[in-house]
């Protein structure tokens, strides 16, 4: 099934100049980038995005990292895009990500949140994150139309 997912190149990926390489990898897997931006995030959107870990002791460090530089949020589309992008990215912990995945090739093996890229973990979360980061109002029962 063709679907949309939310992907974000994190500040470390932007600083390392990986945006073009990551976009090439996305396209090489047959996915389309329907919309993207380059911006700095604000604390409010991060608090909303990371609400499930906001009370954890590591959150202030993670938030500081995510505010430290530009990010590249994007909407990716294609056959089984959510799982396909998760396979392309590799596990969240770069130290566990195999060579050939984005996190395995470029993620910081010592610092868990410096893993170059974020991707939605489900179709439902993809729609929520697309709404959040692109300020779109979506009907969750229908596809996004571009």
matplotlib code that plots the C-alpha trace (Angstrom):
import matplotlib.pyplot as plt

x = [0.0, 1.3, 1.4, 3.0, 5.5, 7.3, 11.1, 13.4, 17.1, 18.3, 20.9, 23.8, 22.9, 22.6, 25.9, 27.7, 26.4, 24.3, 21.1, 21.9, 23.2, 20.1, 17.8, 19.6, 19.1, 15.4, 15.0, 17.1, 14.5, 11.8, 10.3, 9.2, 9.8, 6.5, 7.4, 10.4, 11.7, 14.9, 14.3, 15.2, 12.6, 11.3, 10.9, 7.2, 7.0, 9.7, 7.8, 4.8, 6.7, 8.5, 5.7, 6.1, 9.6, 9.4, 9.7, 12.8, 16.1, 17.8, 15.1, 16.7, 19.9, 17.9, 15.9, 19.1, 20.5, 17.4, 17.4, 21.2, 20.9, 18.7, 16.6, 15.1, 11.5, 10.0, 7.0, 8.0, 5.6, 5.7, 4.9, 5.0, 6.9, 6.7, 8.4, 10.6, 12.0, 12.5, 14.5, 16.5, 17.2, 18.1, 17.5, 17.3, 20.5, 23.2, 25.4, 22.9, 22.3, 23.8, 26.2, 24.3, 21.6, 21.6, 22.2, 24.6, 26.7, 26.5, 25.0, 27.0, 27.6, 28.1, 25.1, 21.7, 19.8, 22.6, 21.4, 21.1, 17.4, 13.9, 11.1, 7.5, 7.0, 3.4, 1.0, -1.0, 2.0, 3.1, -0.1, 0.2, 3.8, 3.0, 0.3, 2.6, 5.6, 3.9, 0.9, -1.5, -4.9, -5.5, -8.5, -7.0, -9.4, -8.0, -4.8, -3.0, -3.4, -0.6]
y = [0.0, 3.4, 5.8, 8.9, 9.1, 11.9, 12.1, 14.7, 15.0, 16.1, 18.8, 16.4, 15.2, 18.8, 19.8, 16.8, 17.8, 14.6, 16.1, 15.4, 11.8, 11.0, 12.4, 10.2, 7.1, 7.9, 8.2, 5.1, 3.0, 4.3, 6.8, 10.3, 13.4, 15.3, 18.3, 19.4, 22.4, 23.6, 25.3, 25.7, 24.2, 26.0, 24.6, 24.4, 22.1, 19.9, 19.7, 18.5, 16.1, 14.6, 14.8, 11.0, 11.6, 15.2, 14.1, 11.9, 13.2, 13.1, 15.3, 18.7, 17.5, 16.1, 19.3, 21.4, 19.2, 19.5, 23.3, 23.5, 23.8, 23.5, 20.4, 19.1, 17.9, 16.1, 14.2, 10.9, 8.9, 5.4, 1.7, 0.8, 4.1, 3.9, 0.5, 1.1, 4.3, 2.6, -0.1, 2.4, 4.4, 1.4, 1.1, 4.2, 3.3, 3.9, 1.4, -1.3, -0.1, -2.3, -0.9, 0.3, 2.0, 5.7, 5.5, 2.6, 4.6, 8.1, 8.0, 8.7, 5.4, 7.0, 9.4, 7.9, 11.0, 12.0, 9.5, 11.8, 11.1, 10.7, 8.8, 8.1, 4.6, 4.1, 5.5, 7.1, 8.9, 9.9, 11.8, 13.4, 14.4, 15.8, 17.9, 19.1, 20.0, 21.2, 22.9, 20.9, 19.8, 16.3, 14.0, 10.8, 8.7, 9.9, 10.3, 13.6, 15.3, 17.4]
z = [0.0, -0.9, 2.1, 3.5, 6.3, 8.2, 8.1, 9.6, 9.1, 12.6, 13.4, 13.4, 9.9, 8.6, 10.2, 8.6, 5.2, 4.8, 3.4, -0.2, 0.6, 2.6, -0.1, -2.7, -0.5, -0.1, -3.9, -4.6, -2.6, -4.9, -2.4, -3.4, -1.3, -1.6, 0.6, 2.5, 4.3, 6.1, 9.4, 13.1, 15.5, 18.5, 22.0, 21.9, 18.9, 20.5, 23.8, 21.8, 19.7, 22.6, 25.1, 25.8, 27.2, 28.3, 32.0, 31.5, 32.9, 29.4, 27.7, 28.4, 26.7, 23.8, 23.4, 23.5, 20.7, 18.6, 19.0, 18.1, 14.3, 11.3, 10.5, 7.3, 7.8, 4.9, 3.7, 2.0, -0.1, -1.5, -1.2, 2.6, 3.2, 7.0, 7.3, 4.3, 5.7, 9.1, 7.4, 5.5, 8.7, 10.9, 14.6, 16.8, 18.6, 16.0, 17.8, 16.9, 13.3, 10.6, 8.0, 5.0, 7.0, 7.5, 11.3, 10.9, 8.5, 10.0, 13.5, 16.6, 18.3, 21.7, 21.9, 21.3, 20.1, 17.7, 15.1, 12.1, 11.2, 12.7, 11.0, 12.1, 13.6, 12.3, 9.7, 12.4, 13.9, 10.4, 9.9, 13.4, 12.7, 9.2, 10.7, 13.5, 11.5, 8.3, 10.0, 7.8, 8.9, 7.6, 7.4, 8.9, 6.9, 3.6, 1.7, 1.6, -1.8, -3.3]

ax = plt.figure().add_subplot(projection="3d")
ax.plot(x, y, z, "-o")
ax.set_aspect("equal")
plt.show()
